């Protein structure tokens, strides 16, 4: 069974990207994504799954809809600064 059967045809290109990010993490390279919408976050979570690769999301605030994903080898310890996200206040 193909992994693509679980996704819509228009999501295949994004699934391919996530698979590339996962392979990079398997070879000890962390990947910080651009901001992802909720569906993309769900796809990342499903594709990464369990194993030697971990994923965390951060959008600077707890209720942010769009978040960046950090995909990394599970032995790394990550902190918020690695997401390169800051909250700005405009007066």
N, C-alpha and C positions, 0 to 999 in steps of 0.2 A: 504494500500500500504506500502510495506517495504522500509525502508531507503536504503537498499542495491540495489534496482532497479536502483538507480541513479549512481551507481559505477560499475566498472568492477569487475568480480569475484576475480581477484588477489589483489584487493584493500580492500576486506572485513576485513582482519586482521587489517589493518591500521585504517579503520573506527571504528572497535571495540575499538582500543586504544584511538582514539579521543573521543568516547563516554564515556570511563572510565575517561579521563581527564576532560571532561565536568561535569560529576557527582561529581568528587572531588571538582571542583570549586563551584558547587552548595552547597557543604558542607563546604565552606570557606577555601579551600586549593588551593593555586595557583600551577600551574604546568609549569615548564620551560622545553621545549623539547630539544632534540638534534637538529642539523641543519637539516632543511627540504628542499627538492627540491621544485620547483615551483608547481608541481602537488599536492604534499602533503600539501603545504600551501593552495592551492585552496580547498582541501578536508576539512582541518581544518576550514576554513572560512565558508564553506557550512554547515558543521555539527554543529558548534557552533551557527551560525545564530544570531537571535536577542533574547533578554531576559535578564536574570540576570547574564549571563556569558559573559565576554568580551575576546577578543584576540588581541594581538599586535605582530608584527613581527619585528625582528631587525637582521641585518647581519653585523653591524659595519660600513658599508658604504651604501649610498643610492641605489647604483646599484648592490648590492650583489645578486647573484642568489640564493644561499642557505642561509636561515635565521632560527633563532630560534624563536619559538612561546612561548609567555607567555599567558597562559589561566588562568583567574582569576575572582573572583567575581567582578561585575561591580562597586561596591562601593569603591574598592581599588584604590589608586592613585599610578601609577607605574612610574619609571624613568629608564633611560638607564642602570644604574648600575645593575639593577635587571636581565638584560639579560646575564651578566657575559661574555661579549665579548669585546676583546681589539684588536686594530689594532697594528701590529708589523711592524717595518721598518727594513729591512735587508740591511746592507751596503755591 
